[in-house]
């Protein structure tokens, strides 16, 4: 059973404005964006062993080199793993 807790965060205005802007462009809620960012920060930096992706220092998953074929299934799997 998953439980949820409410909390209050004091963020610098510029950070909150940018976060809201990014969330709007992605068409997700600010809550979803904050949760995604926290999960990405807390989870191990290395992707799963069978994953073709490499996580950069900024936390973004990338293919290790250009020219690799990206399939719809790979994108769906990544979205599932990232909770998108």
C-alpha distances in whole Angstrom, upper triangle without the diagonal:
4,6,10,13,17,20,23,25,29,30,34,35,36,32,31,33,33,29,29,32,30,27,30,32,28,27,24,23,24,20,19,22,21,18,19,22,20,18,21,23,20,20,23,26,27,26,25,28,28,28,31,30,31,30,32,33,31,28,29,29,32,34,37,40,41,42,39,38,35,33,31,29,29,28,25,24,24,22,19,19,20,17,20
4,7,10,14,16,20,22,25,26,30,31,32,29,27,30,29,25,26,29,27,24,26,28,25,24,21,20,20,16,16,19,17,14,16,19,16,15,18,20,17,18,21,24,25,24,24,27,27,27,30,28,29,27,30,30,28,25,26,26,30,32,35,38,39,40,37,36,33,32,30,28,27,26,23,22,22,20,18,17,17,15,18
4,7,10,13,17,19,23,24,28,29,31,27,25,28,28,25,25,28,27,24,26,28,26,25,21,19,19,15,16,18,17,14,17,19,16,16,19,20,18,19,22,25,27,26,26,30,30,29,32,31,31,29,31,31,29,26,27,28,32,34,37,40,41,42,40,39,36,35,32,30,30,29,26,25,25,23,20,20,19,17,19
4,7,10,13,16,19,21,25,26,27,24,22,25,25,21,22,25,24,21,23,26,23,22,19,16,16,12,13,16,14,11,15,17,14,14,18,19,17,19,22,25,27,26,27,30,31,30,32,30,31,28,30,29,27,25,26,27,31,34,36,39,40,42,39,39,35,34,32,31,30,28,26,25,24,22,20,20,19,16,18
4,7,10,13,17,18,22,24,25,23,20,24,24,21,21,25,24,21,24,26,24,24,20,17,16,12,14,16,14,12,16,17,14,15,19,19,17,19,23,25,28,28,29,32,33,32,34,32,32,29,30,29,27,25,27,28,32,35,37,40,42,44,41,41,37,37,35,33,33,31,29,28,27,24,23,22,21,19,21
4,7,10,14,16,19,21,23,20,18,21,22,19,19,22,22,20,22,25,23,22,19,15,14,11,14,15,13,12,16,17,15,16,20,19,19,21,25,27,29,29,31,34,35,34,36,33,33,30,31,29,27,25,27,29,33,36,38,41,42,44,42,42,38,38,36,35,34,31,30,29,28,25,24,24,22,20,21
4,7,10,13,16,18,20,18,16,19,20,17,18,21,21,19,22,25,24,23,19,16,14,11,14,15,12,12,16,16,14,16,19,18,18,21,24,26,29,29,31,35,36,34,36,33,32,29,29,28,26,24,26,29,32,36,38,40,42,44,42,42,39,39,37,36,35,32,31,31,29,26,26,25,22,21,22
4,7,10,13,15,17,15,13,16,18,16,16,20,20,18,21,24,23,23,20,16,13,12,15,15,12,14,17,16,15,18,20,19,19,22,26,27,30,31,33,36,38,35,37,34,33,30,30,28,25,25,26,29,33,36,38,41,42,44,43,43,39,40,38,37,36,33,33,32,30,28,28,27,24,23,23
4,6,10,12,14,12,10,14,15,13,14,18,18,17,19,22,22,22,19,16,12,12,15,14,11,13,16,14,13,16,18,17,18,21,24,25,28,29,31,35,36,34,35,32,31,27,27,25,22,22,24,27,30,34,36,38,39,42,40,41,38,38,37,36,35,32,32,31,29,27,27,26,23,22,23
4,7,9,12,10,9,13,15,13,14,18,18,18,20,23,23,23,21,18,14,14,17,16,13,16,18,16,16,19,20,19,20,23,26,26,30,31,34,37,39,36,37,34,32,29,28,25,23,23,25,28,32,35,37,39,40,43,42,42,39,40,39,39,37,34,34,34,31,29,30,29,25,25,25
4,6,8,7,6,10,11,10,12,15,16,16,18,20,21,21,19,17,13,14,16,14,12,15,17,15,15,18,19,17,19,22,25,25,28,29,32,36,37,34,35,31,30,26,25,23,20,21,23,26,29,33,34,36,37,40,39,40,37,38,37,37,35,32,32,32,29,27,29,27,24,24,24
4,6,5,6,9,10,11,12,14,16,17,18,20,21,22,21,19,15,16,19,16,14,18,19,17,17,21,21,19,22,25,27,26,30,31,34,37,39,36,36,33,31,27,26,23,20,22,23,27,29,33,34,36,37,40,39,40,38,39,38,38,36,33,34,34,31,29,31,30,26,26,26
4,5,5,6,9,10,11,12,14,15,16,18,20,21,20,18,14,16,19,16,15,19,20,18,19,23,23,21,24,27,29,28,32,33,36,39,40,37,37,34,32,29,27,25,22,23,24,28,30,34,35,37,37,40,40,40,38,39,38,38,36,33,34,34,31,29,31,30,27,27,26
4,6,5,6,9,10,11,12,14,15,17,18,20,19,18,14,17,19,16,15,19,19,17,19,22,22,21,23,26,28,27,30,31,34,37,38,35,35,31,30,26,25,23,19,21,22,25,27,31,33,34,34,37,37,38,35,37,36,37,34,31,32,33,30,28,30,29,25,26,25
4,5,5,6,9,10,11,12,14,15,16,18,17,15,12,14,16,13,12,15,16,13,15,18,18,17,20,22,25,23,27,27,31,34,35,32,32,28,27,23,22,20,16,18,19,22,25,28,30,32,32,35,34,35,33,34,33,34,31,29,29,30,26,25,27,26,22,22,22
4,5,5,6,8,10,10,12,14,15,16,15,13,9,12,14,11,10,14,15,13,15,18,18,18,20,23,26,25,28,28,31,35,36,32,33,29,28,25,24,22,19,19,20,24,26,30,32,33,34,36,36,36,33,34,33,33,32,28,29,29,26,24,26,25,22,22,21
4,5,5,6,9,10,11,12,14,15,15,13,10,14,15,13,13,17,17,16,18,21,21,20,23,25,28,27,30,30,33,36,37,34,34,30,29,26,25,24,20,21,21,24,26,30,32,33,33,36,36,36,33,34,33,34,32,29,29,30,27,25,27,27,23,23,21
4,5,5,6,9,10,11,12,14,14,13,11,14,15,11,12,16,15,14,16,19,18,18,21,23,26,24,27,27,30,33,34,30,30,27,26,23,21,20,17,18,18,21,23,26,28,30,30,32,32,32,30,31,30,31,29,26,27,28,24,22,25,24,21,21,19
4,5,5,6,9,10,11,12,11,10,7,10,11,8,8,12,12,10,13,16,15,16,19,20,23,22,25,25,28,31,32,28,28,25,24,21,20,19,16,16,16,19,22,25,27,29,29,32,31,31,28,29,28,29,27,24,24,25,22,20,22,21,18,18,16
4,6,5,6,9,10,10,9,8,6,10,11,9,10,13,14,13,16,18,18,19,21,23,26,25,28,27,30,33,34,30,31,27,27,24,23,23,19,19,19,22,24,28,30,32,31,34,33,33,29,30,28,29,28,25,25,26,23,21,23,23,19,19,17
4,5,5,6,9,10,10,10,9,13,13,11,13,16,15,15,18,20,19,20,23,25,27,26,28,28,30,34,34,30,30,27,26,24,23,23,19,19,18,21,23,26,29,30,29,32,31,31,28,29,27,29,27,24,25,26,23,21,23,24,20,20,17
4,5,5,6,8,9,10,9,12,11,8,11,14,12,12,15,17,16,17,20,22,24,22,25,24,27,30,30,26,26,23,23,20,19,20,16,16,15,18,19,23,25,26,26,28,28,28,24,26,24,25,24,20,21,22,19,17,20,20,16,17,14
4,5,5,6,5,6,6,9,8,6,9,12,11,11,14,16,16,17,20,21,24,23,25,24,26,30,30,26,26,23,24,21,21,21,18,17,16,18,20,24,27,28,28,30,29,28,25,25,23,24,23,20,20,21,19,16,18,19,15,14,12
4,5,5,6,7,8,11,11,10,13,15,14,15,18,19,19,21,24,25,27,26,28,27,29,33,32,29,29,26,26,24,24,24,21,20,19,21,23,26,29,30,29,31,30,29,26,26,24,26,25,21,21,23,21,18,20,21,18,17,14
4,5,8,10,11,14,13,11,14,17,15,16,19,20,19,21,24,25,27,26,27,26,28,31,31,27,27,24,24,22,22,23,19,19,17,19,20,23,26,27,26,28,27,26,23,24,22,24,23,19,20,22,19,17,20,21,18,17,14
4,5,9,10,13,10,9,13,14,12,13,17,17,17,19,22,22,24,23,25,23,25,28,27,24,24,21,22,20,20,22,18,17,15,17,18,21,24,25,25,26,25,24,21,21,19,21,20,16,16,18,16,13,16,17,14,13,10
4,7,9,12,10,10,13,15,14,15,18,19,19,21,23,24,26,26,27,25,27,30,30,26,27,24,25,23,24,25,21,20,18,20,22,24,28,29,28,29,28,27,23,23,20,22,22,18,18,20,18,15,17,19,16,14,11
4,7,8,6,7,10,11,11,13,15,16,16,19,20,21,24,24,25,24,25,29,28,25,26,23,24,22,23,24,20,19,18,19,21,24,28,29,29,30,29,28,24,24,21,22,21,18,17,19,17,14,15,17,14,12,9
4,5,5,6,9,10,11,12,14,15,17,18,20,21,24,24,27,25,27,31,30,28,29,26,26,24,25,25,21,20,19,21,24,27,30,32,32,33,32,31,27,27,25,25,24,21,20,21,19,16,17,18,15,13,11
4,5,5,6,9,10,10,12,14,15,16,18,20,23,23,26,25,27,31,31,28,29,26,26,23,23,23,19,18,18,21,24,27,30,32,32,34,33,32,29,29,27,27,26,23,22,23,21,18,19,19,16,14,13
4,5,5,6,9,10,11,12,14,15,16,18,22,22,25,24,26,30,30,27,29,26,26,23,24,23,20,19,19,21,24,28,30,33,33,35,33,33,29,29,27,27,26,23,22,22,20,17,18,18,15,13,13
4,6,5,6,9,10,10,12,14,15,16,20,20,22,21,23,26,27,24,25,23,23,20,21,22,19,17,17,18,21,24,27,30,30,32,30,29,26,25,23,23,22,19,18,18,16,13,14,14,11,9,9
4,5,5,6,9,10,10,12,14,15,18,18,21,20,22,26,26,23,24,21,21,18,19,19,15,14,14,16,19,22,25,27,28,30,28,28,24,25,23,23,22,19,18,19,16,14,15,15,11,10,9
4,5,5,6,9,10,11,12,14,17,18,21,20,23,26,27,24,26,22,22,19,19,18,15,14,15,17,21,24,27,29,30,32,30,30,27,28,26,26,24,21,21,21,18,16,17,16,13,12,12
4,5,5,6,9,10,10,12,16,16,19,18,20,24,25,22,24,21,21,18,19,19,16,14,15,17,21,24,26,29,30,32,30,30,26,27,25,24,22,20,19,19,16,14,14,13,10,9,11
4,5,5,6,9,10,10,14,14,16,15,17,21,22,19,21,18,18,15,16,16,14,11,12,13,17,20,22,25,26,28,26,26,23,23,21,21,19,17,16,16,13,11,12,11,7,7,8
4,6,5,6,9,10,13,13,16,16,18,22,23,20,21,18,17,14,14,14,11,9,10,13,16,20,22,25,26,28,26,27,24,25,24,23,21,19,19,18,15,14,15,13,10,11,11
4,5,5,6,8,12,13,16,16,18,22,23,21,23,20,19,15,16,15,13,11,13,15,19,22,24,27,29,31,29,29,26,27,26,25,23,21,21,20,17,16,16,14,11,12,13
4,5,5,6,9,11,13,13,15,19,20,18,20,17,17,14,15,15,14,11,12,14,17,20,22,25,27,29,27,27,24,25,24,22,20,19,18,16,14,13,13,11,8,9,12
4,6,5,8,8,11,11,13,17,18,16,17,14,13,10,12,11,10,7,9,10,14,17,19,22,24,26,24,24,22,23,22,21,18,17,17,15,12,12,13,10,8,10,12
4,6,8,8,11,13,15,19,21,18,20,17,15,11,12,11,10,7,10,13,16,19,20,24,26,28,26,27,25,26,26,25,22,20,21,19,16,16,17,14,11,14,15
4,7,8,12,13,15,18,20,19,21,18,16,13,15,13,13,10,13,15,18,21,22,26,28,30,28,29,26,27,27,25,23,22,22,20,17,17,17,14,12,14,16
4,6,9,9,11,14,17,15,17,15,14,11,13,13,13,10,12,13,16,19,20,23,26,28,25,26,24,24,24,22,20,19,19,17,14,15,14,11,10,12,15
4,6,8,9,12,15,14,16,14,12,10,12,12,13,10,13,12,16,18,18,22,24,27,24,25,23,24,25,23,20,20,20,17,15,17,16,12,12,15,18
4,7,10,12,15,13,14,11,9,6,8,8,10,7,10,10,13,15,15,18,21,24,21,23,21,23,24,22,19,19,20,17,14,16,17,13,13,16,18
4,7,8,11,10,11,9,7,6,9,10,12,10,11,10,12,13,13,17,20,22,19,21,19,21,22,20,17,18,19,16,13,16,16,13,13,17,19
4,6,8,6,8,7,6,7,10,12,14,10,11,8,10,11,12,16,18,20,17,18,16,18,18,16,13,14,15,12,10,13,13,10,11,14,16
4,6,5,9,9,9,10,14,16,17,14,14,11,13,13,14,17,20,21,18,18,17,17,18,16,13,14,15,11,11,14,13,10,12,15,17
4,6,8,9,10,12,15,18,20,17,17,14,14,14,14,17,20,20,17,18,17,18,19,17,14,16,17,14,13,17,16,13,16,19,21
4,7,9,11,13,17,20,21,18,17,14,14,13,13,16,19,19,15,15,15,15,16,14,11,14,15,11,12,15,15,13,15,18,20
4,5,8,10,14,17,18,15,14,10,11,10,11,14,16,16,13,13,12,13,14,12,9,11,12,9,9,13,13,10,13,16,17
4,7,10,13,17,18,15,13,10,9,6,8,10,12,13,9,10,9,11,13,12,8,11,13,11,10,14,15,13,14,18,18
4,7,9,13,14,11,9,6,5,5,6,10,12,13,10,12,10,12,14,13,9,10,13,11,9,12,14,12,12,16,16
4,6,10,11,9,8,5,5,6,6,10,12,15,13,15,14,16,18,17,13,14,16,14,11,15,16,13,14,17,18
4,7,8,6,5,4,6,9,9,12,15,18,16,17,16,18,19,19,15,15,17,15,12,14,16,13,12,16,16
4,5,5,5,6,7,10,10,12,15,18,17,19,18,21,22,21,18,17,20,18,15,17,19,16,15,18,19
4,5,7,9,11,14,13,16,18,22,21,23,22,24,25,25,21,20,23,21,18,19,21,18,16,20,20
4,6,9,11,14,15,17,19,22,21,23,21,24,24,24,21,19,21,20,17,18,20,17,15,18,18
4,6,9,13,14,17,19,21,20,21,19,21,22,21,18,17,18,17,13,14,16,13,11,14,15
4,6,10,12,14,16,18,17,18,16,18,18,19,15,14,16,15,11,12,15,13,10,14,14
4,7,9,12,14,16,14,15,13,15,16,15,12,11,13,12,9,11,13,11,10,13,13
4,6,8,10,12,11,12,11,14,15,15,12,11,14,14,10,13,16,14,13,17,16
4,6,7,9,7,9,9,12,14,14,11,11,15,14,11,14,17,15,15,19,18
4,7,10,8,11,12,15,18,18,14,15,18,17,15,18,20,18,18,22,22
4,7,7,10,11,15,18,19,15,16,20,19,17,20,22,21,21,24,24
4,6,9,10,14,17,18,15,16,20,20,18,20,23,22,22,25,24
4,6,9,12,16,17,15,16,19,19,18,21,24,23,23,26,25
4,6,10,13,14,12,13,16,16,15,18,20,20,21,24,23
4,6,10,11,10,11,14,15,14,17,19,19,20,23,21
4,7,8,6,7,11,11,11,13,16,16,17,19,18
4,5,5,7,9,10,11,13,14,15,17,18,17
4,5,5,6,9,10,11,12,14,15,16,15
4,5,5,6,9,10,10,12,14,15,14
4,5,5,6,9,10,11,12,14,13
4,5,5,6,9,10,10,12,11
4,5,5,6,9,10,10,9
4,5,5,6,9,10,10
4,5,5,6,8,9
4,5,5,6,5
4,5,5,6
4,6,8
4,6
4
